[in-house]
Amino acid sequence: MQHSDYPEIALPTVVFEAPRPPRDPVAVALAGLCRQAGVEGCALVDAATGTVDSTSGSTRSGGVWESATRYWQLYHRQRRHFAPWGGLRTAVFMHATGAIGVLPCCDEPPLLIVVCAHSGSVDWHECERLTHALGAALRSLLDRPLVQIAAF
């Protein structure tokens, strides 16, 4: 007897789906930054050491992420001279053929977003907004117990 002889009998089919990996908020945020007009690539970098955590997009030079943190560190060493203008929100350095933006993401741990872009074609306010959103997401993860983070 074949199944085709009895079409009214439905045979159960079981489809096993592989578990989906959790969405990495850093990867999602960096990809969002790279979708902004003019942005070539970006990275999440430790402000104190220059250690790169995550990257997205492409850049002209692999060492730019670590080197850009030196701009931020110089500001912090000399910030008393800039006190009349308040705290530094974003540092954008315009070079002959591109721009580098350094944006604070988290204070603790001290993390920065470094953005490499085409000169003059980036909405830095939008980059700042997206960086703040990533910082808020990271802070919420850091406030959770380790067991909850592993399940994220």
N, C-alpha and C positions, 0 to 999 in steps of 0.2 A: 504494500500500500504506500503510495506516494502522497506527499502533502498536496500536490496539485489536484488530487482526486477529491479533496475536502477543503475548498477555499474558505469556507466559513470558520474554520478553526485557525485562530491566530496563534502563531508561535511567538513566544516572547523573544525579543532580541535585546541583548545586553551590550551596550557600548560603554567601554571604560574610557573616560577622558583623563589625560594626564593632569595632575594638579597644576594649576597656574602658579607661577612664582609671584610672590608679593610685588606690588608696584613700588619700585624704589623712588621715594619722593625726590631724591637728589637728581636721578637720571631724568625724571619727568620734568623737573624745573629747568634743568640745563638744556634739555631739548626745546622747551618753550622759549628760553632765551635765544637759542640759535635760530628759531623761526622768525625772530624780529628782523625787520629790514636792515640790511647792512652788516649784520653780525656774522662773522666768519666762524667763531668758535668761542667756547668759554670753559671755565674750570672752577671747581670748588677747591680752595687752597687754604692751608693752615697759615694764619697771619704771622705767627711767631717764627715758624721754621721754613716756610715756603714749600712744605710738602704738599703735593697734589693728591687730592682724594679722588676726584672724578672729573672727567672731561667730556665735552660734546662738541661736535663739529670739527673743523680743521683750523689749523693756524699755519702761518708761514715758518714759524720757528718753534720747536718743541720746548725750548728753554724759557719762553716768554712767561709762562705761568709763574715759575719760581722767581724770576727776575722782577716781575711786576710788584711782588710783595715788598720789595725794597723801597718802592715809592711810599707805600703805606707806613713802613717802619720809620722812614725818614721823617714823615709828617709827625708821627707819635713822639719821636725824639725831640722835635723842634716845635711842638704844638703850642707852647707858651707864646711863641711869636705870632701865632695865628689866632690867638684867643679872642681878639676883637670881632672876628667873623663867626665865632661859634665853632662847634664840632664839624669835622669833615664828613659830609654825606657821601660824596662820590668824587673820585679823582679821575679825570679824563685827560689823557696825554695825546695830543695830536702830533703825529709824525708826518713826514712828507707823503707817505703812501698808505697811511692807515692810522688807526687810533687804538689806544689801550685804555680800558676803563677798569678801575678797581673800586669795588663796592663792598661795604661791610655787610656780612650776612648774619653772624652771631657774635656776641661778646664773649660768651663762655660756652664752649671753647671758642677762641678767637678765629673765626673763619671769614674768608673773603671770597667774592666771586670776581674773577678776572675775565674780562670780555675783550676779544680782539675783533676789530671791525674795520670797515672801509671808512675813510675820513668823512666826517660831516653828514653821514646818512643814517645815523642811529638815533632812536628816541631814547635818550638816556633816562628820562623820567620813567618810562615804561620798564626799562631794565632795572631801575631802582625799585619799582613796585614789585616786580617779579622776584627780585632778590629778597625783599622784606617778607614776601609770602613764603619763600623757601626757609628763611630764618625762623619764622613762626612755626612751620612744620617741624623743623629740626628741634626747636625748643620743646615742642609738645612731645616728641619722641624721647627726648632726654629726661622729661619729667615722668615718664612711664616706668613701671618696674620692668626689669630685664625680661621676664617671662612674657609680658605683653608685647614687647618689641620683637621678640623672636617669632611671635605669631602674626606680626604685621605683614 
